Amino acid sequence: MLEASGARRVVVLSSTSRFTKVGSGDTAETAVATRLIEAEDRFVAWAKSRGIEWVILRPTLIYGLGRDKNISEIARFIRRFSFFPVLGRAQGLRQPIHAEDVAAACFSALQAPDAANRAYNISGGETLTYRDMVARVFAALGRQPRLLTVPLWAFRLAVSVLRCLPRYRQWSAAMAERMNRDLVFDYSDAARDLSFKPRGFSLKAEDLP
């Protein structure tokens, strides 16, 4: 279809998960990273073989419009249980990126002369700890933060129970372990070539489910 339409440049979304989930203790997460890496390689090979310019964008944690599976899931959990569990200090750094900023980067990547045949990591305009990120979700919901620190064994037990529910089927103990890991990516290349200027982490009513 892309060839028939005469496409001269194709922009695709991948994810920084190709880096952060490599070597995860959860086999499903490792499989996700492997699929992303292989898919990027196949896409680039396809584009090169047909003389089509390619651009790969790898967002960090996407949120916005109440339709994501990151911040929206945290908000749903808080509404349902009135607290949120964290592992240890939950000081791992995060850079949530709004869906509209991802869309703007895609649009710019279609046109920017210097973006051809390049891959970019794109992240939010603010870096904050996992604990602070969750606290802001509480604030956006009009609630006082109630973060419950639990040990890893309790997380594993709770996740095994929650995964019986369809909404939490994708949860894993590895998610909890990453709460204390920095998942931070430099977006200076995107700022230079795509005029990428992401907003800070600010939740509005329309960003909540």
N, C-alpha and C positions, 0 to 999 in steps of 0.2 A: 504494500500500500504506500509506504514512504517513497519507494523508488518510483512508483507510477505517478505520484503527485509531484515529482520533480524536486523533492527536498534537497536543499543544498547544505543545510546545517541542522543537526538534531541535538537537542538538549535533553538529557535524562537526569532523573534523581536517583542517587544511590543513598548511602548513609555512612556516617562515621562509625557505625556499628561494625563495619568491615575491619576496623582497627580495634575497637574496644571489646568486641566479643570473641576475638581470636584467643584461644587458650582458656576460654571460660570453663568452669567446672561443670556446666550444664551442657550436655551433648546437643540439645536443640539449639542453644545459642551459638555454639561452635558451627553447627550446620548453617545457621543464618549467615554468619560471617563468610563461610566458604561459598555459599550461593552468591552473595554480593560480589565477592572477588571474581568468581568465574563469570558472572553475568557482565561485569564491567569489561573483562577481557574479551568476551564474545562480541559485545557491542562495538568496541574499538576495532576489532578485526573486521567485523561486517562493514563498518563505515569506511575503513581504509580500502577495503577491496572494491568499493563502489565509488571512491573519490568524493565521499560526503564528509563535510566537516563535522566533528563531534565535540560535545562539551559534557562533562560529568560534574554534577553538583552533589556534594555530600553534606547534608544538613546535620546538625546536632539534634538535640531533643526538641521536636516540633510541638507547638501548642497553638491554640487559637480557635475561635468560632465554635467552641464546645463540641468539636467532632474528632479531636485527636485521642490517642490512646495513652497519653502520658499525663499531662496535668489534669485532664478531664477525669481520668481514672482515679487520681488522688482525690479530686473533689468529690467524686461519687462515694468513695470509701469514707471520707470524712462525714458526708451527709448521712451515711447509713449507720456508722458506728460512733461518731462524735469524737474520734481520736485517730491518730495515725502512728503506726509502729515504725521505729527506726532502729538500726543496728549501731550500737556504740554511739559515738559523738556525731555521726552522719556529717562529717566535715568535708567530704569529697566535693570538689568544685564542679559546677554545672554552668552551661550557657544556653538557656532555653531560647529558641528562635521562633518568632511568630510566623504562622502560615502565610500571612500576607507578605512578609519579607522574603520568604522562600519563593513565592510567586513572582515578586518583583525581580529577584535574582535570575529566575528562569527567563523572564522577558528581556532583561538586559543581556543575558548570555546569548540570546538569539541574534543580537545585533552588534555586540561589541567586537570590533575588529581584532583585538588582541586575545580574544577568548578561544579562537579556533584551536581544536585539538589539544585541549587542556582540561585538567580536573581541578576542582576547587573545593576546599572545605569551607562551609559557611556556618557561622554560629551566631547566637544572639549578641546584642550589644552590651550585655552586662554579665559579669561572672560572679556567682554567689554560691554559698555552700548548699548542699542538699537540704540540710536542716532549715536554712533561711528560705529556700525555695518553697518548702512545704508550709512554713509559717505564713508566707504570703498568700498561699491558697486559702488557709484559714481566714486571713484578714479579708480576702475578696468575698468570702462566704459570710462575713459579718460575725465570725466566731473567734473566741480566744483560742490561741494555739494549745493543743493538748497532744504532745508527742510522747509516746510511750517507748522507752528504751528497753529492748528485749534482747536476750542472748541468741546466738546463731541457731542453737538447737531448737529453741522455741519458734524461731522463724521457719525453720524447716518443717516443724510439726504443723504450724498454722497454714503454711503454703500447701502442704499435702491435703489439708482439709478444704481450704478455699478452692483448690483446683477441681473439686467436685462440682463447683458452680460454673456454668458456662462463661460468665463474665470474667472469672479469674483463672481460666484454663491456661493462659499463657504466663502466669506468674511463676517465678522460680526463686529458690534461695540465693541463686547467683545475683539476682537483682538487689537483694539486701546487702550482699558482700560489696557490691559496687558503690554503695552509699558513702563509703569512706575512701573511694578512689577518685582522683581528679580526671575528669573527662573533658579536657579543655583543648581547643583547636584554634590555631591562628588563622584569621581570615584576611590578612593584609593583602594577599594576592588578589582576592575577590574585590577588596576595596579599591585596589589599583586598576584592575582591568574592567570591573563591572560597575564601578561607582557604588559599591555595596555599602550601605549605611544602616545596619539593623538597629531597631529600637531596644531599649532596656526591657527588663522583665516587668511588665505592668499588666495586670489582669483587669479586664473590663467585664461588665455583666454578660456581654455577648460571647466572651471567651470561655464561659462556664457552661457545663451541660445542663 
